């Protein structure tokens, strides 16, 4: 049976595609993403993300970002909603980030969309695995306040002054 003790120091063990692998360099990965399942267009969104450096060395400073799009695939990148600068994570360190400063565009039509969180946005960290840098969730976008119809009748005038029941 394989064990992490077979990895040379300071490498860490990580399960990738049901296989245990030794990771010598940094390897950032979002392990948790929590956002509301229904979001109103034009409103701020709060979320929580947990990022872990599975690698055996510090990551160095990095950026992370939220993207928004109609499709589940992150590539090519969709509309960027927000980007943040982050300080280095030590080997095997995990950190929780709380966000409340990005907004679904106010002109977004109601429907289902995808919110993508990307760690190491811009690929500045030389990682051992660049394919595990994002998490995606499906969300429902509803009408925003600025999209609601605002119909006001300025005046009404009947075409006839007398009506007979059944008359068209």
C-alpha positions as CSV (number, residue, x, y, z in Angstrom):
1,X,0.0,0.0,0.0
2,X,1.3,3.5,-0.9
3,X,1.9,6.1,1.8
4,X,3.0,9.7,1.9
5,X,6.2,8.6,3.7
6,X,7.4,7.4,0.2
7,X,7.6,11.1,-0.9
8,X,11.0,12.8,-0.5
9,X,11.1,15.6,2.0
10,X,9.7,18.4,1.7
11,X,7.2,17.0,-0.8
12,X,3.6,16.4,0.2
13,X,1.2,13.8,-0.9
14,X,-2.0,14.5,-2.9
15,X,-4.5,12.2,-4.5
16,X,-4.9,13.1,-8.2
17,X,-7.2,11.0,-10.4
18,X,-7.4,8.4,-7.6
19,X,-3.6,8.2,-7.7
20,X,-1.3,9.3,-4.9
21,X,1.3,11.8,-6.1
22,X,4.3,13.5,-4.5
23,X,4.2,17.3,-4.9
24,X,7.5,19.0,-4.4
25,X,6.6,22.6,-5.5
26,X,3.6,24.7,-4.6
27,X,0.2,23.5,-5.7
28,X,-2.7,25.9,-5.0
29,X,-6.2,24.5,-5.1
30,X,-9.7,25.8,-4.1
31,X,-11.2,23.1,-1.9
32,X,-14.4,24.8,-1.0
33,X,-16.7,27.4,-2.6
34,X,-19.9,28.7,-1.2
35,X,-22.1,31.2,-3.0
36,X,-25.9,31.7,-2.9
37,X,-27.7,29.5,-5.4
38,X,-30.0,32.4,-6.5
39,X,-28.6,35.9,-7.1
40,X,-30.4,39.0,-8.1
41,X,-28.8,40.9,-11.1
42,X,-27.1,44.1,-10.0
43,X,-26.7,43.0,-6.3
44,X,-23.5,42.3,-4.4
45,X,-22.6,38.7,-3.8
46,X,-21.0,37.3,-0.6
47,X,-19.1,34.1,-0.8
48,X,-16.6,31.9,1.1
49,X,-13.6,30.1,-0.5
50,X,-11.0,27.8,1.1
51,X,-7.7,27.5,-0.7
52,X,-5.0,25.0,0.2
53,X,-1.4,24.8,-0.9
54,X,-1.0,21.0,-1.3
55,X,2.7,21.5,-2.3
56,X,5.8,21.0,-0.4
57,X,7.0,24.7,-0.7
58,X,5.5,28.1,-0.2
59,X,3.3,29.4,-3.1
60,X,4.5,33.0,-3.2
61,X,2.1,35.8,-3.6
62,X,-0.8,35.2,-6.0
63,X,-4.1,36.7,-7.3
64,X,-7.5,35.1,-7.3
65,X,-10.6,36.1,-9.2
66,X,-14.2,35.4,-9.9
67,X,-15.5,35.0,-13.4
68,X,-19.1,34.8,-14.6
69,X,-20.5,33.2,-17.8
70,X,-23.2,31.2,-19.5
71,X,-21.2,28.0,-19.8
72,X,-19.7,25.6,-17.3
73,X,-16.2,25.7,-19.0
74,X,-13.9,28.3,-17.5
75,X,-11.7,28.6,-20.7
76,X,-11.7,30.9,-22.5
77,X,-12.2,33.3,-19.5
78,X,-15.6,34.8,-19.1
79,X,-16.4,38.2,-17.6
80,X,-14.2,39.0,-14.7
81,X,-16.2,40.2,-11.7
82,X,-13.4,40.8,-9.2
83,X,-9.7,40.1,-8.6
84,X,-7.8,40.1,-5.3
85,X,-4.1,40.0,-4.3
86,X,-3.1,37.3,-1.9
87,X,0.0,36.6,0.3
88,X,1.9,33.4,0.0
89,X,0.6,30.2,1.6
90,X,3.1,28.0,3.3
91,X,3.5,24.3,2.3
92,X,0.3,22.4,3.2
93,X,-1.3,25.6,4.5
94,X,-5.0,26.3,4.1
95,X,-6.7,29.6,4.3
96,X,-10.4,30.8,4.2
97,X,-11.3,33.9,2.2
98,X,-14.5,35.8,2.6
99,X,-15.8,37.9,-0.3
100,X,-18.6,40.5,-0.4
101,X,-17.5,42.9,-3.0
102,X,-18.5,41.6,-6.4
103,X,-21.7,42.1,-8.3
104,X,-23.5,40.2,-11.0
105,X,-24.0,42.7,-13.9
106,X,-27.3,44.6,-13.6
107,X,-28.1,44.0,-17.3
108,X,-27.9,40.2,-16.9
109,X,-31.0,38.4,-18.2
110,X,-32.7,36.0,-15.8
111,X,-31.6,32.4,-16.2
112,X,-28.9,29.9,-15.2
113,X,-25.2,30.9,-15.3
114,X,-21.9,29.7,-13.9
115,X,-19.7,31.4,-11.3
116,X,-16.0,30.5,-11.6
117,X,-13.5,31.0,-8.8
118,X,-9.8,30.9,-10.0
119,X,-6.8,30.7,-7.7
120,X,-3.5,31.9,-9.1
121,X,-5.3,33.9,-11.8
122,X,-2.6,34.9,-14.3
123,X,-0.6,31.8,-13.5
124,X,2.2,33.7,-11.6
125,X,2.9,30.7,-9.3
126,X,5.0,27.9,-10.9
127,X,2.8,25.0,-9.7
128,X,3.1,21.3,-10.1
129,X,-0.5,21.1,-11.2
130,X,-2.2,24.0,-13.0
131,X,-5.3,22.1,-13.9
132,X,-6.8,22.2,-10.4
133,X,-6.9,26.0,-9.9
134,X,-10.6,26.6,-10.2
135,X,-14.1,25.7,-8.9
136,X,-17.3,26.3,-10.7
137,X,-20.9,26.5,-9.4
138,X,-24.2,26.9,-11.2
139,X,-26.3,29.8,-10.1
140,X,-29.7,31.2,-11.0
141,X,-29.9,34.9,-11.8
142,X,-33.2,36.6,-11.2
143,X,-34.4,40.1,-12.3
144,X,-32.6,42.9,-10.7
145,X,-34.3,46.0,-9.4
146,X,-33.3,48.1,-12.4
147,X,-34.8,45.5,-14.8
148,X,-38.3,45.4,-13.3
149,X,-40.9,46.9,-15.6
150,X,-42.1,50.4,-14.5
151,X,-45.3,51.0,-16.4
152,X,-47.2,54.2,-15.7
153,X,-50.3,55.2,-17.6
154,X,-50.0,59.0,-18.2
155,X,-53.7,59.3,-19.3
156,X,-56.6,57.1,-20.3
157,X,-59.4,58.1,-22.5
158,X,-62.3,55.8,-23.6
159,X,-62.9,55.7,-27.3
160,X,-66.7,55.9,-26.6
161,X,-68.7,57.4,-23.9
162,X,-71.4,54.7,-23.9
163,X,-70.9,51.0,-23.8
164,X,-73.3,48.1,-24.4
165,X,-72.7,44.7,-22.8
166,X,-71.1,42.4,-25.4
167,X,-70.1,45.2,-27.7
168,X,-66.6,45.1,-29.2
